[in-house]
Amino acid sequence: ALQRASQEQSRWLLEVLDRPRTSTTAGDVEQAIELFEQLGSLRFALEQLATRRARVLALVADMSHDELGSRLAVVTDALLRPLESAASTGGAAA
């Protein structure tokens, strides 16, 4: 997000992220989520996760660990599904 954000957006986001949790408002969180969405951060993160998932599953397959590969696929699918859903609808993950 910081690479694609303006200098003002980057400064604000870093300031919010550096605050103690108790000092961050619901409005701050909402604004940060909107900024991440505007900058395409969630989509970029999902693309990176998908690429890395594919690499790991390929490595496991090369090691002839079919059961481990199957379990990793199930777990990673379960973890990524809510994020992918949120990215496609523009909403927050459940």
N, C-alpha and C positions, 0 to 999 in steps of 0.2 A: 504494500500500500504506500509506503513512504517514498518509493522510487517514482511512482506515478502521481503523487500528491503535490500540490503547490507547496511553497515554503511555509505559508501560513497554515495550511492544513496539516502538514507534517509537524510543525511546532505544537499545534493544538493537540493532535493525536498523541504525541509523545508526552505532553503534559498530563493528559488524562490517564494514559497508561501507567505513568509513574506515581500517580496518586494512590494513597491507601484506599482499599476497597470501600471503607466507610465514608470516604470523602467524595466518592463518585456517585453522581445522581443518575436516576433512571433516564433523564433527558440526555446526559452525557453518553450513556450506553446506546440509546436510540440513535443519537447523532453519529456515534462512531460506527454503528452498524450500517447506517445510510452511506457514510463515507466509504466503507469497505465495499458496499454494493456498487456505488458509483465508479469506483476505481477498478472493479473487476477482481478484487482480491479473492473472493470465495471461488470463483471459476478457476483462477490460476492455481489456487491451492488444490482444488479437486483434480486438475490436470496433472499436477505434480504427484499427488497420491496415486492416481491411476497408473502413471508411468512406473513408479516405484513398486507398486503392487505387482504389476506385470513382470518386472525384473525378478522380484523375490519368488514368485510362482514358477518362473522359468528356471531359476536356479534350483529350486526344490525338485522340479520335474527332472532336471539333469542329474540329480543325485539319486533318482529312483525312489523317492519318498512319496509315493502316491497318496497314502493316508494323510500325511502331514500337509501335502499340497491341498487336498480336499478340505481339510479343517481350516487351513489358512484362508482359502477362498470363501468359505462360509462366514468366518469371523470378519474378514475385511469387507465383505458385502454388507453384513449387518451394521458395521460401523459407518460405512460410506453412504448407505441408503438414505438416512435422514438428512445428511448434508447435501446430497444430490437433489433431494426433493426440495429442500430449502432454496437451493440455487436456482432450480427451475421455476419455482413459484415466486421467488423474490422475498420469501418470508423467513422467519427464524426457524431453525431446526427444533424439532420437538424433543 
